[in-house]
Amino acid sequence: MSVTTLPSRGIAVRQPGWIARLLDYKPFLIVMCLAPAIGLLTVFLTYPLGLGVWLAFTDTTIGQRGIYIGLENFQYLLKDPLWWNAVFYSIFYTGVATIGKFALGFWLALLLNNHFPLKSLLRAIVLLPWIVPTVLSALAFWWIYDPQFSIISYLLVDVLGVRSTNIDFLGTPWPARFSLIAANIWRGIPFVAISLLAGLQTISPSLYEAAMLDGASAWQRFRYITFPMMMPILAIVMTFSIIFTFTDFQLVYAITRGGPVNSTHLLATLAFQRGIAGGELGEGAAIAVSMIPFLVFATLFSYFGLARRKWQQGEAND
Amino acid sequence: MAWDSRARRVMMIYLPLACFVLILLFPFYWMAITSFKPNAELLNYKEHNPFWISSPTLAHIKHLLFNTAYPTWLKTTMFVAIGSTFLSLFASTLAAYAIERLRFRGSPYVGLGIYLAYLVPPSILFIPLATVIVQFGLFDSPMALILVYPTFLVPFCTWLLIGYFKSIPYELEECALVDGATRLQILRRITLPLAVPGLISAGIFSFTLSWNEFIYALAFIQSGANKTVPVAILTELVTGDVYQWGALMAGSLLGSLPVALFYSLFVDYYVSSLTGAVKE
């Protein structure tokens, strides 16, 4: 045995040059392996994040280096009704859309967790809204919400006859706000449903059998087994969902661009309008930075709010 | 009793499921049907049933392919998506291997740091990133997108691949190490071939995510020829007050097809890695 391994070891040491030996030196190899990822993230993520915070305290415009002006941008924003409006709508949009996505997504996950034919095909189909580029499906919604040729108006007016006039989906503030939320929920359901379905499948069937023997009703089984067991995964998926809904950009930009009368601006679209389209980089950066406290708060709230429940109900029994 | 439970099953499961599927798929149906409708039918619901086409036409698609720069946009998007996918796979495979297999003091923190990068949303970064891109002289170049997209692809892929590497028995690598293989040989000959399913799903995720990306492409690209499909449709095809819905929907349909096809080829990887990643 030792006769066969020794020569091969000898060759492995003799053959490679200093480069190969350097690459086999663990600390060097670790640095080499991490360099591309860390390098990309530092240059295009960490540095811009810091730069963004710095820009928020300057009066930089496109083509002109700004100077430090302290909190002036933020003081200006506090007096700006459009910023307050964007704060309000961002919170409202995130709140309503998250509730909608999770209620419907959880329901869909529970439905998909049953046994029926063509189950995997159905799962694949259900994910489609999440796969297709958001802007492209947003365009389809724009067309569905058309003031004159909306298919929803057609159904309500001409087929069902429950209304006499077409709905002006995007022309007035509140209908426009809810139209966008509906499109966001539509897009978010698949991801929530598939993630929660994965969670549902980790729950051991023996728990349900035991509960059935004890005479628990379907609602009690959901309330005392499914729901608490799903808490950890719910916390993670909800944190993700809140972050990406609050900072959403594409859907609003594609369908309303913040209109009518700026009623549907999210903080991200307002930042784009001021920063890139308007050229006021400093002010745009300040709007973007003003999202951070909301994000931190929402993340802590959703994560700890749900995760604490998990500890209370005990996770030892899985 | 048997009939009763079947009726109950239909009401409680199949009916709601059918509603979900109907609503989730309707916008795609509407997109598809609009793409093939002649304008006369498109804007006249009184004489034509809007849910069906009586005389389908390829005029919108023809207009898109021959009278607009759509083929160029498709090519640019493909180039950007493939480029950023390969760059991200390269960077995240090495990173995941270092974190999961080379194990060093602090490797869990490096992993956590990379993962946290995923939680920084592009809407906060696009303004400072635009100035960075200008500094690098990459403004209006697809290269800028290829370099920037990994910021959200690398955290995701690394996370996914760490999970995959974890599932490969460590003993295999130890045996190779004892036999005198170098670390890089182990990675190339043993770990990577075993991690192919993970690489495929990371690749699909990266491809679809970069195909979908919008805000960076909108902020960093100015000239029509360098735009990606989502941005170009919105900024170049939406003109004036009268929207050409047929061409717009045809553009959306064609722009969705590559992702949908790619996805349907690998759907099992996709769903299982998505559920697997969540289970972790």
Interface residues (C-beta under 8 A of the other chain):
Chain A: T5 S8 R9 I11 A12 V13 P16 A20 L23 D24 K26 P27 L29 I30 M32 C33 L34 P36 A37 I38 L40 L41 V43 F44 L45 T46 Y47 P48 L49 L51 G52 L55 T60 L104 W107 L108 L111 L112 N114 F116 S120 L122 R123 A124 I125 V126 L127 L128 P129 I131 V132 P133 T134 V135 L136 S137 L139 A140 F141 W143 I144 D146 F149 I151 Y154 D158 W186 I189 P190 I194 S195 L197 A198 G199 Q201 T202 I233 I236 V237 I243 F244 T247 D248 F249 Q250 Y253 A254 L267 A268 A271 F272 G275 I276 L281 G284 A285 A288 V289 M291 I292 L295 T299
Chain B: I13 Y14 P16 L17 F20 V21 I23 L24 L25 P27 F28 W30 M31 T34 L42 L43 Y45 P50 L87 F90 A91 S92 L94 A95 Y97 A98 I99 L102 F104 V110 I114 A117 L119 V120 P121 P122 S123 I124 L125 F126 I127 P128 L129 A130 T131 V132 L147 V148 P150 T151 V154 P155 T158 V178 D179 G180 A181 T182 R183 L184 T208 W211 N212 F214 I215 L218 A219 V229 P230 V231 I233 L234 W245 L248 M249 G251 S252 G255 S256 V259 A260 Y263 S264 V267 D268 Y270 V271 L274 T275 G276 V278 K279
